[in-house]
Amino acid sequence: MNYLVTGGAGFIGSNLVHLLVQEGHRVTVVDDLSTGRMGNLAGAEAALAVGSVADTDFMMRYAAGVDGIFHLAAVASVQRSMEEPGACHAVNVTGTVNVLEAARVNGVKRVVISSSAAVFGDNPDLPLRPDSRTGPISPYGLHKLMCEQYGRLYTARGWTEVTALRYFNVFGPRQDPKGEYAAVVPKFITALLGGGRPKVFGDGLQTRDFLFVEDVARANLAAMTCPDAAGRVVNLCAGRETSLLDLLAALAGATGKHPEPQFLPPREGDIRRSYGSGEEAVRLLGLPAWTPIPEGLARTVEFFLRKDLDEPA
């Protein structure tokens, strides 16, 4: 098949690109390289078109002739969305509409879009299910909920089939530890391997549902081909509630480093507890068992050990 992957030079997108190439598909990556890196695509025979999903004409041009679109391009930061809601809306929402319109005009059969558990906000009714009450507490969560609704509308109107995958907390190789908005797993790993004190915002008892990136890549490919996934919103989570302190302890064991963390004030918009029910994804998409957290963390640590810690992942 001939696939277009937006945000394909990023963390999750590049892992998906490598999987698609390994499976024998032709892949074109669209990425503005604001956070994605060309190095993430090393070894993958994929074409790269540098540009933004917020550019309507650009998306129309590169959606022509493709069989399906994996839409992962986004400003994927709760904190940045709190600081720059308008700029993030232009990429996250307008960019998604541009992708869906490009699919409709060019007759693309299906688009798999990346959503987020942030759509649930601080919902205490755990575990979170696909039909659980949504209530975003950040612009980022609101943006993702709007994208899901656009996807349902485009499917219902027969314009193009859309499947939305709600990512919980994805981790693994190629996740960038640099920058103010980097995710917790690569930040913890690089701090531990570099001999520093990992920074914990809040008391560290906030919980997340961590899922290995290769599981997410496989779920994306399955969602593209599953006949019953059209118009559906699917949780991508493992149903495991892990506190940040437990995560840090597991990484300390994997790295052999045990420094005391540096506790900092909690960040605005952060959710206290989050974990979901992922049974529907396994059933609907026919997925294998999720990678155990210790195995995923060990493989992630191995990836970072192979890299120069002075360079972005």
N, C-alpha and C positions, 0 to 999 in steps of 0.2 A: 504494500500500500504506500501511498504518497502522503506523508503527514507534515503538518505545520505545527511547530511548538513555539508558542510565545513565552518569553522569559526562559528560553532553553539554555542560556549560558549561566543561569543561576544555580543555586544549590539543588533544589528538587528537580528543576527542569533539566539540568545536565545529566542527572542520574537517569531520568526518563529517556533522554536522547540516546545515551549509551545502550539502554535496554532495547530501544526500538531498532537501532542499528544492528545490534547483536541478533535480533529476530529477523533481520533481512529487509527491513522497511527503508524506503527513501525518506529522508528527513531534511526539512528546511527549518532553521532556527531564526526567529525574530527576537531581537534583544537590543535595547538601547545601551547596554553595557554600563548603566549607572551603578548597578550592584553586581551584575553578572560579570564573569571573566572568560575571556577566550581560552584561557588555560584549562577551564573545566571541560572543554570540548576536545582536548587533546586525545588523539587515538580514535575518535569517532568520525566516520566519514559522513559528515553532515554539512550542508551549505549554511552559511551565516549571512543574514541580512540585518544590517545595523539600522535601527530605527525604532520609533515608539508606537505602541498600540494606540496612543492618543492621536496619531496622524491618520485620518480617515483614508486618504488616497493611498498611503503606504500599505495599510492593511488590505484594501481592495486589491491591490496589485499582487500581493504575495498569497492571498487566499485563492487565487485563480488556479484551477486545475488540481487542487488537493482533495484527498478522500476524507480527511478528518482533521480537526484542529484541537490540539491540547492547549488550553489557555491558562498559563501560569504566571504571566507578567503581572506584577502588582507592586505597589509600595507596601511591603508586608511588615509593617511596624505599627503597633498600637500607639507607642509613644510619639512617633513622628506624625501620625494622624491627629493626635491631640494638639500638636504644635502647628501643623500645616494642613488643616482639613480640606481646604479648597484645592491645593496642589495635589493632594492624595486622591481626592475625588476625581480629578481629571484623568488620572491613570487608572484608578481602580474601577470606577463606574463608567465614565465616558469611554475609556479604553475597552471595557467589556462590551458595551453596546456597539462600538466599532467592529469588534471581532465578530459579534453575532450578525451584524448587518453584512459584513463581508462574506460570512458563511451563507446568508440568505441569498444575496445577489449572485454569488458564484455557484450556488447549488450544492454546497457542502452538506453531506448527509448528517454528520454529527459533530458537536463540539462538546468536549469535556472541560468544564471550568473548575478552577480551584477556589473553594470557599474555605471557611474557617469556623472553628468552635467559638470564635469571638461573637458569632451571631447570637449565642445563648446569653451573653452577658454573665451576670452573677447568679444564674438560676440555681437554687439550692436543691432542686428535685433531681438528685443524682441516682443512677447514672443517666447522662443525657442521651436521649433517643432522637431519631430523626424528626419525630412529631412532638418533641418537647417544646415548651413555650420559649419563644425567642424574645430577647430584650437587650439589644446591644447597649453597652455603656461607653463605647468609644466610636469615633467616626469610622475607624477601620472595620469594626464589627457591623456597623450600619451599611457601609459600602458593600460588604460581602453579602449581606442579606438582600440588598437591592439587586445584586447580580444574580442571586438565586431566583428572585422573582422574575427578572427579565428572562431567565432561562426557561422557567415554567411557561411564561407568556409566549415565547417564540416556539416552544414545543406545541402548546395548545393551538396556536394559529397555523401550525403546519409549515412554518417558515424554515426551521431546521431543528433537528433533535438535539436537546441539551441535557447533559447529565452533570450535576454539581456534586463535587466531593468535598465534604467538610473535613479539612485537616485539623487534627488536634495538635500535639507537639511533636513535630517531625525532627529527627536527628540523624546524623550519619556523615560519611565522607563527603567532602567538598563544601561543608557548611562553613561560612566565613566567620572567624573569631574576632575579626577587626571591626572597629567602628562602635559608635555609641549605641546602635540598635541591634547589635549581634545577639543571637540566641544564647541560652544559658549553657547548653552542653559544650559547644566549642569554646566558649569563654572559660568554663571550668577547666576543661582539658588543657588549654594553653597556659592558664595560670598555674596549674599543677605541674605540668612538664617544664615550665619556665622557672619554677621555684618561687612563685609569688603566692599571695593569699587570694583565694577566690572571693569575688564580691557577691554578697547575698543581699538583695533588696528586701527589706522587711525581716521577719523572724525566721524565714526559711521553711516554715511549716505549710506554706501554700502548696497545693498539689496540682499535678498535671498528668495527662495521659500521654506517655511517650511512645512513639512508633518509629521503627527503623525505616530509613528512606527507601531502601530497596523494596519493602512491602508497599510503599506508596506508589512507586513506579509501576509495579505489577498491577496494582489496583487501577491505575490510570488506563493501562492498556486493556485490561478486562472491561472497564467501563465503556471504552470505545466500541467494543465488539459485542457486548451483551445486549440481546434484543429487548429485554425487559427493563433496561436501565434508562430508556428515553424518558425525559421529563422528571426523573427521580432526583431526590437529594439524599445522599448517602453519607453516613458518618464514617470517617476513616480514623479509627482508634482501636486500641487493644483491650479496653475495659480494665486497665490497670491504673490505680491511683497511687502516684509516687510523689512524695514531698521533695522539695529541693534539697533538704538536708540528707534525705535518704539517697537521692541521686548523687550528691557530692560524696557520700560515704562509698557508694559503689564505684565511683570514678577514682577515689583514693585507693581502693583496693586494686583497681585495674592498672593504675600507674605506679603504685608503691609510694605515693606521696601523701602525707597527712598533715598539711598545715591547717592552722585555725582560720576559718573564714573571716572576712571583713564584712560586718553587718552595716548596711546603709538604710536610709529611710525608704519606705515602700514607694513605688512609682505610681503616679496617677493613671487610673484606667486598668490597673492590674486586677485580675480575678483571683479570689481567695482559693476556691476549690474548683477543679474541672476534671472530670473523666466521663467517658461515654460508654455507650453500648454499641459494639461493632459487629454484632452477630448478623445484622442484615447485610452488611458488606460481604461477609464471608459466604452467606447463603446466596445472595443475589448475583454476585460476581464470580462465584465459584473459586474463591481464593484459598490457598493453603493456610496453615496455621501461621500466626504472626511470629516474627522473630523474637525470641526471648530477650528481655532488656540486657541481661549480662552479656549475651553473645553480641548484640548490636553495639553495646558500649565498647567491648573489647575490640571489635573490628574498626570502630571509629578511632579509638586510641591508636591502634596500629597504623591507621592512615596518617594521623598527625605525627607519629613518630618517624614516618618516612619523609616528612616534609621539613623544610627549613622553617622554624617557628618565627623567623623574622619576615616571612613572606605570607601574604593572605592565602587562605585555603581555597 
